[in-house]
Amino acid sequence: MVMPIAGAKHTWSVKLMPIVVGLLLVCMASAQAPIAPDVQRGRKGVATSRAVVNFTELARQVVEAPTVEVMPEVIPFMPIPSEYPVPPEALPVTNEKAAVSEQPPPEETPPAALSPATSSSFQALGDNGTRIPPDTMGTVGPNHLMVALNSEVRIQNRSGVETSKVTLNSFWSSTGATGVFDPKLTYDPFNSRWIFTATSNARAASSSVLVGVSQTSDPTGTWNLYRVDADATDTNWADFPSLGFNKDWIVVTVNMFRNAGDAFVQGNVYAFDKTDLYANGTGAFTLFTDAQGGTLAPAVTFDNSLATEYLLKHWNGSSGGSGFLRLSSITGTVGAEVYTAQVTFVSTMNPWSFQPPNGDDFAPQRGTTDKIQNNDSRISNLVYRNGSLWAAQTAFLPSTSPTHAVAQWWQFQDNGDGTASVQQFGRVEDPDGNVFYAFPSIAVNVNNDVLLGYSSFSAAQFASASYSFRASTDPPNTMRPDSLLKAGEATYFKTFTGTENRWGDYSNTVVDPVNDTDMWTIQEYAASPANLWGTWWGMIVPGTPPKKRRGQVTSE
């Protein structure tokens, strides 16, 4: 089924997964034999260096004595291993497609309402000409918005007015880190703290993992900063951090590569003692390693009593006609943590490809034959809310020979017995393959309303920022049609003499801590004049009247 939308030149749609598929997935997951867990205890450590900085004072210093950034730089996008073998016990016990065909036809799903209009919408941070891609990242607190890109860190009030700004390098310079990249941010509403991570010194013996926490709910105030040496042997470097937390830990994961040759080594999982970091302690952590742990996404956990921290990764997009994710966990007590790789697998009969053919520039854009990178299907983010885990990723379809990209999302549950139940699965997809959707991120509010933010691309538009909403009362497995957050303004081709037209590498979508119902997304768009990226904020209030329709009625 496809959502029909009337009245424009182009066909736009959101893929709807029949309710019967969701029910079948639950039954199949419950029927799987428990997966044999891989359990390990980690190595204890403390930060290599620590610092305390005041953001406002740092911004003042930057204005009075501006630092000269190095020449423009492309942040490398490092491929990770994918398409691991699926253990026999994780495979479906029946032929899923045959089982589906034996079910009675599903009832016609009524057209969904449109996504709400934005209640606030304004620029996050623009291109200063020093970095590609921006690595679009930001989050929201009670009184501020914070944007962290590869170029700069900007704090705004909730109307978008800038209060202070520094370069990403200057924010972390007091720790001794240089060449900082891949920032990630989140806000801990239970303790009213901002949490910030990044990595530094790529392909160098001094490669480091960085983590910072604000001392209060005001990000313009004082921060506790920590730097951790990524590899005591100085032979590997850390890339692409992912960030999550629960009541006990701030969890940062990174992908480790050889300094010489860039071969993938393993995933590192740092379980930082949250209380220690908030108290400006030693930066105590437990380190776990995972040989198959490329881009492990830790959960942002909206349950301050949950003792488990979950981690999710893409495992295999197409094995036996199904796609698989792997769920892992951190349990135990602070100082006695246990990492369980492969708690269980989560699967769907809707396979996908991990990346475009040869990893080439893939997405079309208006006004040029130059295409834009869509990267791969690593998990963008993971949220634990109301007993369920929610995740987003880019997927490439069809799985055998991809022609377009879609924004794919999941809701599932750990059954606690070595199995998982898929509760919902869906895709924002143009069935004609003309519109590409990539770099999604997902947020879920206290009422189980969902916001999915992403980039959209087609030959009929400049690269744009978009989003889709679903109310908790919408039909299962459905996301409302895509809505425009910020229209692209010009063509985009920016390589700094390289060969890849980079975009992303990610985005962020979050719940507003003020009321736990409103949601914000920060997304990238092609700015003007040509060959500039921009980032844009949008606030969505459930129940706000929808925007006008963007597309044409279609069905499948």
C-alpha positions as CSV (number, residue, x, y, z in Angstrom):
1,M,0.0,0.0,0.0
2,V,1.1,3.6,-0.7
3,M,-0.1,6.8,0.8
4,P,-2.0,8.8,-1.9
5,I,-1.4,12.6,-1.9
6,A,-3.1,14.7,-4.5
7,G,-2.2,17.6,-6.7
8,A,1.4,18.2,-7.9
9,K,3.8,17.3,-10.7
10,H,5.6,14.5,-8.8
11,T,4.7,11.3,-7.1
12,W,5.5,11.2,-3.3
13,S,4.6,8.5,-0.9
14,V,5.3,6.7,2.3
15,K,5.6,2.9,2.2
16,L,3.1,1.2,4.5
17,M,3.8,-2.3,5.9
18,P,0.6,-4.4,6.3
19,I,-0.4,-5.1,9.9
20,V,-0.2,-8.8,9.1
21,V,3.5,-8.5,8.5
22,G,4.1,-7.0,11.9
23,L,2.1,-9.7,13.6
24,L,3.9,-12.4,11.7
25,L,7.3,-10.9,12.7
26,V,6.3,-11.1,16.3
27,C,5.3,-14.7,16.0
28,M,8.5,-15.6,14.2
29,A,10.7,-13.8,16.6
30,S,9.0,-15.5,19.5
31,A,9.5,-18.9,17.9
32,Q,13.3,-18.5,17.5
33,A,15.6,-20.5,19.6
34,P,17.6,-18.3,22.1
35,I,20.8,-17.0,20.7
36,A,24.0,-18.0,22.6
37,P,25.3,-14.7,24.1
38,D,28.9,-13.5,23.9
39,V,29.6,-12.1,27.3
40,Q,32.7,-10.2,28.5
41,R,33.9,-8.0,31.3
42,G,35.8,-5.0,30.3
43,R,39.0,-3.2,31.2
44,K,38.8,-0.3,33.7
45,G,40.3,3.1,32.9
46,V,40.3,6.8,33.5
47,A,40.6,9.8,31.3
48,T,44.0,10.6,29.9
49,S,43.4,14.3,30.5
50,R,40.7,16.5,32.0
51,A,39.7,20.1,31.8
52,V,37.0,22.5,32.9
53,V,35.9,25.3,30.5
54,N,33.2,28.0,30.5
55,F,31.6,28.2,27.1
56,T,30.8,31.9,27.3
57,E,34.3,32.8,28.4
58,L,35.7,30.5,25.6
59,A,33.5,32.2,23.0
60,R,34.7,35.6,24.3
61,Q,38.4,34.6,23.9
62,V,37.7,33.3,20.4
63,V,36.2,36.7,19.4
64,E,39.1,38.6,20.9
65,A,41.8,36.3,19.5
66,P,40.3,34.3,16.7
67,T,42.2,31.2,15.8
68,V,43.1,30.6,12.2
69,E,41.6,27.3,11.0
70,V,43.7,25.0,8.9
71,M,43.0,24.7,5.2
72,P,39.6,23.2,4.2
73,E,39.3,19.6,5.1
74,V,37.2,16.6,4.1
75,I,36.4,14.4,7.2
76,P,37.0,10.9,6.0
77,F,34.1,8.4,5.7
78,M,35.4,5.1,6.8
79,P,33.6,1.9,5.5
80,I,32.9,-0.7,8.1
81,P,32.4,-4.5,7.5
82,S,28.8,-5.5,6.8
83,E,26.7,-8.5,5.8
84,Y,27.9,-10.9,8.5
85,P,26.6,-14.5,8.4
86,V,23.3,-14.9,10.3
87,P,23.4,-17.8,12.8
88,P,21.1,-20.6,12.0
89,E,19.1,-20.1,15.2
90,A,18.3,-16.5,14.1
91,L,16.8,-17.5,10.8
92,P,13.0,-17.6,10.4
93,V,11.6,-21.0,11.2
94,T,9.2,-20.9,8.2
95,N,9.2,-19.5,4.7
96,E,8.1,-16.0,5.6
97,K,6.9,-14.9,2.2
98,A,4.9,-18.2,1.8
99,A,3.4,-17.7,5.2
100,V,2.3,-14.1,4.3
101,S,0.7,-15.3,1.0
102,E,-1.5,-17.7,3.0
103,Q,-2.9,-15.0,5.1
104,P,-6.2,-13.3,4.2
105,P,-5.7,-10.0,2.3
106,P,-5.2,-7.2,4.7
107,E,-7.9,-4.6,5.0
108,E,-7.4,-1.4,3.0
109,T,-5.5,1.0,5.2
110,P,-7.1,4.5,5.2
111,P,-4.9,7.4,4.0
112,A,-3.0,8.9,6.9
113,A,-3.3,12.5,7.9
114,L,-0.5,14.8,6.9
115,S,2.4,15.6,9.1
116,P,2.0,18.7,11.3
117,A,3.5,21.9,10.2
118,T,6.5,23.2,12.0
119,S,5.8,25.5,14.9
120,S,9.3,27.0,14.7
121,S,11.8,26.8,11.8
122,F,15.1,28.6,11.4
123,Q,18.7,28.2,10.5
124,A,20.9,26.2,12.8
125,L,24.4,26.9,11.5
126,G,25.8,27.6,8.0
127,D,28.8,26.6,6.0
128,N,32.0,28.5,7.0
129,G,34.0,26.9,4.2
130,T,36.3,24.8,6.4
131,R,34.7,21.3,6.6
132,I,32.8,18.8,4.6
133,P,30.5,17.1,5.5
134,P,29.0,19.1,8.4
135,D,28.0,16.0,10.3
136,T,24.7,17.6,11.2
137,M,24.1,17.4,15.0
138,G,22.2,19.4,17.6
139,T,20.0,19.0,20.6
140,V,17.6,20.9,22.8
141,G,17.5,21.9,26.4
142,P,15.0,23.8,28.6
143,N,16.2,27.2,27.4
144,H,18.7,26.6,24.6
145,L,19.5,24.8,21.4
146,M,23.0,23.6,20.8
147,V,24.5,22.8,17.4
148,A,27.8,20.9,17.0
149,L,29.2,20.5,13.5
150,N,32.7,19.5,12.2
151,S,33.3,23.3,11.8
152,E,31.7,25.1,14.8
153,V,29.7,24.8,18.0
154,R,26.8,27.3,18.3
155,I,24.4,27.9,21.1
156,Q,21.1,29.6,20.3
157,N,18.0,30.5,22.3
158,R,14.8,28.7,21.5
159,S,13.9,31.4,18.9
160,G,17.1,30.8,17.0
161,V,19.1,33.8,18.2
162,E,22.8,33.1,18.7
163,T,24.1,33.5,22.2
164,S,27.7,32.3,21.6
165,K,29.8,30.3,19.1
166,V,33.2,28.6,19.0
167,T,35.1,26.4,16.6
168,L,34.8,22.6,17.3
169,N,38.6,22.5,17.8
170,S,38.6,25.4,20.3
171,F,35.9,23.8,22.4
172,W,38.1,20.7,23.0
173,S,41.6,22.4,22.9
174,S,42.0,22.5,26.7
175,T,42.1,18.7,26.7
176,G,45.1,18.6,24.3
177,A,43.0,17.3,21.4
178,T,43.5,18.7,17.9
179,G,41.8,17.9,14.6
180,V,38.4,17.2,16.3
181,F,35.7,15.6,14.2
182,D,32.4,13.7,14.2
183,P,30.5,15.5,17.1
184,K,27.5,14.0,18.8
185,L,25.2,15.6,21.3
186,T,22.3,14.6,23.6
187,Y,20.5,16.0,26.6
188,D,19.9,14.1,29.9
189,P,16.5,15.3,31.1
190,F,16.7,13.3,34.4
191,N,19.8,15.1,35.5
192,S,19.5,18.4,33.4
193,R,22.9,17.9,31.7
194,W,24.2,18.3,28.2
195,I,26.4,15.4,26.9
196,F,28.9,15.9,24.1
197,T,31.3,13.5,22.4
198,A,33.7,13.6,19.4
199,T,36.9,12.0,18.2
200,S,40.2,13.6,17.3
201,N,43.6,13.2,15.6
202,A,42.6,10.7,12.9
203,R,45.2,8.3,11.6
204,A,47.6,9.3,14.4
205,A,49.1,7.9,17.5
206,S,47.4,10.7,19.5
207,S,43.9,9.6,18.4
208,S,41.5,10.3,21.2
209,V,37.9,9.8,22.3
210,L,36.4,13.0,23.8
211,V,33.4,13.3,26.1
212,G,32.1,16.4,27.9
213,V,29.2,17.1,30.3
214,S,27.7,20.5,31.3
215,Q,27.7,21.3,35.0
216,T,24.1,22.6,34.8
217,S,21.2,22.8,32.3
218,D,22.8,25.9,30.8
219,P,25.2,25.0,28.0
220,T,26.7,28.5,27.9
221,G,28.1,27.8,31.4
222,T,30.8,25.4,32.7
223,W,31.7,22.0,31.2
224,N,33.7,19.1,32.4
225,L,35.8,17.8,29.5
226,Y,37.6,14.5,29.3
227,R,40.1,13.0,26.7
228,V,40.7,9.3,26.5
229,D,43.7,7.9,24.5
230,A,42.0,5.7,21.9
231,D,44.8,3.1,21.7
232,A,47.7,2.5,24.2
233,T,49.7,0.8,21.4
234,D,49.4,3.9,19.2
235,T,48.6,1.8,16.2
236,N,44.9,2.4,15.8
237,W,42.6,5.4,15.6
238,A,39.0,6.1,16.6
239,D,36.3,7.1,14.2
240,F,32.5,7.8,14.1
241,P,31.4,8.0,17.7
242,S,27.9,7.1,18.7
243,L,26.4,8.3,22.0
244,G,23.7,7.1,24.4
245,F,23.0,6.9,28.2
246,N,20.9,5.3,30.9
247,K,20.6,5.9,34.6
248,D,24.2,4.6,35.3
249,W,26.3,5.2,32.2
250,I,27.2,7.5,29.4
251,V,28.1,5.2,26.6
252,V,30.3,6.2,23.7
253,T,31.2,3.7,20.9
254,V,33.8,4.2,18.2
255,N,35.1,2.3,15.2
256,M,38.8,1.5,15.4
257,F,41.0,1.5,12.3
258,R,44.7,0.9,11.7
259,N,46.8,4.1,11.5
260,A,48.6,2.6,8.6
261,G,46.3,1.4,5.9
262,D,42.9,2.1,7.5
263,A,41.9,-1.5,8.0
264,F,39.0,-2.0,10.3
265,V,40.0,-3.5,13.7
266,Q,37.0,-3.6,16.0
267,G,34.4,-1.6,17.8
268,N,35.3,0.0,21.1
269,V,32.5,0.5,23.7
270,Y,33.2,3.0,26.6
271,A,30.8,2.8,29.5
272,F,31.6,6.0,31.4
273,D,30.4,6.3,35.1
274,K,27.8,9.0,34.7
275,T,27.9,10.1,38.3
276,D,31.7,10.4,38.1
277,L,31.6,12.6,35.0
278,Y,28.8,14.8,36.4
279,A,30.9,15.3,39.6
280,N,34.0,16.3,37.6
281,G,35.7,13.1,38.6
282,T,38.5,11.1,37.0
283,G,36.6,10.2,33.9
284,A,36.2,6.6,35.0
285,F,35.1,4.1,32.3
286,T,34.9,0.4,31.5
287,L,36.2,-0.4,28.0
288,F,34.8,-3.3,25.9
289,T,35.9,-4.5,22.5
290,D,33.8,-6.1,19.8
291,A,35.4,-7.6,16.7
292,Q,32.1,-7.3,14.8
293,G,31.1,-4.0,16.4
294,G,31.2,-1.5,13.5
295,T,28.9,1.4,14.5
296,L,27.2,0.2,17.6
297,A,24.4,2.7,18.4
298,P,23.8,3.0,22.1
299,A,20.3,3.9,23.3
300,V,19.2,7.3,24.6
301,T,17.2,5.8,27.4
302,F,14.0,7.5,28.6
303,D,13.5,5.3,31.6
304,N,15.6,6.4,34.6
305,S,15.0,3.0,36.3
306,L,16.2,0.7,33.5
307,A,19.4,-1.0,34.5
308,T,20.2,-2.2,30.9
309,E,21.9,-0.1,28.2
310,Y,21.1,-1.4,24.8
311,L,23.2,-1.1,21.6
312,L,22.1,-1.9,18.1
313,K,24.0,-2.4,14.8
314,H,23.2,-3.3,11.2
315,W,24.1,-7.0,10.7
316,N,22.9,-8.2,7.3
317,G,20.5,-6.5,5.1
318,S,19.7,-9.4,2.9
319,S,20.1,-13.0,4.1
320,G,17.7,-15.6,3.0
321,G,15.2,-12.9,1.9
322,S,15.3,-11.1,5.3
323,G,17.2,-8.3,6.9
324,F,18.8,-8.4,10.3
325,L,20.0,-6.1,13.1
326,R,22.0,-7.3,16.1
327,L,21.0,-6.2,19.6
328,S,23.7,-6.1,22.4
329,S,23.6,-4.8,26.0
330,I,25.5,-3.5,29.0
331,T,24.3,-4.7,32.3
332,G,25.6,-5.1,35.9
333,T,26.5,-2.3,38.3
334,V,28.8,0.6,37.9
335,G,32.4,-0.7,38.1
336,A,31.2,-4.3,37.5
337,E,29.8,-3.9,34.0
338,V,29.1,-6.8,31.7
339,Y,28.9,-6.4,27.9
340,T,26.8,-9.0,26.0
341,A,27.4,-8.9,22.3
342,Q,24.5,-10.5,20.4
343,V,21.7,-10.5,23.0
344,T,19.5,-11.4,20.0
345,F,18.8,-10.6,16.4
346,V,15.9,-8.4,15.1
347,S,14.6,-9.2,11.6
348,T,12.2,-8.3,8.9
349,M,11.2,-10.1,5.6
350,N,11.8,-6.8,3.8
351,P,15.5,-6.9,2.8
352,W,17.8,-4.0,1.8
353,S,21.3,-3.4,0.5
354,F,23.9,-2.0,2.9
355,Q,25.1,0.6,0.4
356,P,24.7,1.8,-3.2
357,P,26.6,0.0,-6.0
358,N,30.3,0.4,-5.3
359,G,29.5,3.0,-2.6
360,D,29.3,5.6,-5.4
361,D,27.7,9.1,-5.2
362,F,24.0,8.1,-5.5
363,A,21.3,10.7,-5.0
364,P,20.2,12.9,-7.9
365,Q,19.7,16.7,-7.6
366,R,18.2,19.4,-9.7
367,G,20.2,21.2,-12.3
368,T,23.2,18.8,-12.6
369,T,24.1,15.3,-13.3
370,D,26.5,15.3,-10.2
371,K,25.1,13.0,-7.6
372,I,25.4,13.1,-3.8
373,Q,26.7,10.5,-1.3
374,N,24.1,8.6,0.7
375,N,26.8,6.6,2.7
376,D,25.4,3.3,4.1
377,S,22.9,1.5,6.3
378,R,24.6,1.8,9.7
379,I,22.1,2.6,12.5
380,S,21.6,6.3,12.8
381,N,20.3,6.4,16.4
382,L,18.5,4.3,19.0
383,V,15.9,5.4,21.5
384,Y,14.4,3.4,24.4
385,R,10.9,4.7,25.4
386,N,7.9,3.1,27.1
387,G,9.4,-0.4,27.0
388,S,10.3,-0.4,23.3
389,L,13.4,0.3,21.2
390,W,13.1,2.6,18.2
391,A,15.8,2.9,15.5
392,A,16.4,4.6,12.1
393,Q,18.7,3.9,9.2
394,T,19.1,4.6,5.5
395,A,18.3,1.5,3.4
396,F,19.0,0.9,-0.3
397,L,16.4,-0.7,-2.6
398,P,15.9,-3.1,-4.2
399,S,18.3,-5.2,-2.2
400,T,19.7,-7.0,-5.2
401,S,20.6,-3.9,-7.2
402,P,19.8,-0.6,-5.5
403,T,18.3,2.2,-7.5
404,H,17.1,4.5,-4.7
405,A,17.5,5.2,-0.9
406,V,14.8,5.1,1.7
407,A,14.5,6.2,5.4
408,Q,13.8,3.0,7.4
409,W,12.5,2.8,10.9
410,W,11.9,0.1,13.5
411,Q,10.0,-0.4,16.8
412,F,10.9,-3.6,18.6
413,Q,11.1,-5.2,22.1
414,D,13.7,-7.3,23.9
415,N,11.7,-10.3,25.2
416,G,14.4,-11.0,27.8
417,D,14.7,-14.7,26.7
418,G,17.2,-14.3,23.9
419,T,14.5,-13.3,21.4
420,A,13.0,-10.0,20.2
421,S,9.6,-9.0,18.9
422,V,9.2,-6.5,16.0
423,Q,6.3,-4.3,16.9
424,Q,6.5,-1.9,13.9
425,F,8.6,-1.6,10.8
426,G,8.3,1.0,8.0
427,R,9.9,3.0,5.3
428,V,9.6,6.5,3.9
429,E,9.8,5.6,0.2
430,D,8.9,6.9,-3.2
431,P,7.6,3.7,-4.9
432,D,8.7,5.1,-8.3
433,G,12.2,5.5,-7.0
434,N,12.5,9.2,-8.1
435,V,12.9,10.7,-4.6
436,F,15.7,9.5,-2.3
437,Y,15.5,9.7,1.5
438,A,18.6,9.3,3.6
439,F,20.4,10.1,6.9
440,P,17.2,9.7,9.0
441,S,17.0,10.1,12.8
442,I,14.1,9.2,15.1
443,A,12.5,10.7,18.2
444,V,9.7,9.3,20.3
445,N,7.8,11.3,22.9
446,V,6.0,10.3,26.1
447,N,2.8,9.5,24.2
448,N,4.6,7.3,21.6
449,D,4.2,9.9,18.9
450,V,7.2,9.7,16.5
451,L,9.1,12.2,14.4
452,L,11.5,11.0,11.7
453,G,13.8,13.7,10.2
454,Y,15.9,13.1,7.0
455,S,17.4,14.5,3.9
456,S,15.5,14.3,0.6
457,F,16.9,14.3,-3.0
458,S,15.5,14.1,-6.5
459,A,16.3,15.4,-10.0
460,A,13.3,17.8,-9.5
461,Q,14.6,19.5,-6.4
462,F,17.8,20.8,-4.7
463,A,18.9,18.6,-1.8
464,S,16.4,19.4,1.0
465,A,15.6,18.9,4.7
466,S,12.4,16.9,5.4
467,Y,10.5,15.0,8.0
468,S,7.6,12.7,8.7
469,F,5.4,12.3,11.7
470,R,3.2,9.5,13.1
471,A,0.8,9.8,16.0
472,S,0.5,6.9,18.4
473,T,-3.0,6.4,17.1
474,D,-2.0,6.1,13.4
475,P,-2.3,2.7,11.8
476,P,0.6,0.4,12.7
477,N,3.7,0.3,10.5
478,T,2.8,3.7,8.9
479,M,4.5,7.0,8.8
480,R,2.8,10.1,7.5
481,P,3.8,11.6,4.1
482,D,7.0,13.6,4.0
483,S,6.9,17.3,4.7
484,L,9.4,19.9,3.7
485,L,11.4,21.4,6.5
486,K,13.8,23.5,4.4
487,A,13.9,23.5,0.6
488,G,17.3,23.2,-1.0
489,E,18.4,26.4,-2.7
490,A,21.1,25.5,-5.2
491,T,23.1,22.7,-6.7
492,Y,25.7,21.0,-4.4
493,F,29.0,19.6,-5.5
494,K,31.8,20.1,-2.9
495,T,34.9,17.9,-2.7
496,F,37.9,20.1,-1.8
497,T,39.7,18.4,-4.7
498,G,38.5,14.9,-3.5
499,T,36.3,12.5,-5.5
500,E,33.2,12.1,-3.3
501,N,30.4,14.6,-3.0
502,R,29.8,14.1,0.7
503,W,26.6,14.7,2.6
504,G,25.5,13.9,6.2
505,D,27.1,11.9,7.8
506,Y,24.0,11.9,10.1
507,S,21.3,14.1,11.6
508,N,19.4,14.4,14.9
509,T,15.8,14.4,16.0
510,V,14.9,14.8,19.7
511,V,12.1,15.3,22.2
512,D,11.7,18.7,23.9
513,P,12.6,18.3,27.6
514,V,10.3,21.1,28.5
515,N,7.1,19.1,28.0
516,D,8.3,15.7,26.7
517,T,5.8,15.9,23.9
518,D,7.1,18.4,21.3
519,M,9.9,17.3,19.0
520,W,12.8,19.0,17.2
521,T,14.8,18.0,14.2
522,I,18.1,19.4,12.8
523,Q,18.7,18.5,9.1
524,E,21.0,19.5,6.3
525,Y,20.0,21.2,3.0
526,A,21.8,22.7,0.0
527,A,22.3,26.4,0.6
528,S,22.9,29.2,-1.8
529,P,25.0,30.2,-3.6
530,A,25.9,26.8,-5.1
531,N,28.1,24.3,-3.3
532,L,27.3,25.3,0.2
533,W,25.6,23.1,2.9
534,G,23.3,24.5,5.5
535,T,21.6,23.1,8.6
536,W,18.1,23.9,9.7
537,W,16.0,23.5,12.9
538,G,12.3,22.6,12.9
539,M,10.0,22.2,15.9
540,I,6.9,19.9,15.6
541,V,4.1,20.2,18.0
542,P,1.7,17.2,17.8
543,G,-1.8,18.4,16.9
544,T,-0.5,21.4,14.9
545,P,-2.4,21.8,11.6
546,P,-0.7,20.1,8.7
547,K,1.1,21.7,5.8
548,K,-0.3,21.8,2.3
549,R,0.1,18.6,0.4
550,R,3.3,18.1,-1.6
551,G,2.5,15.4,-4.1
552,Q,0.2,13.2,-6.1
553,V,-2.1,10.3,-5.2
554,T,-0.6,7.0,-6.0
555,S,-1.1,3.4,-5.0
556,E,0.8,0.2,-5.3
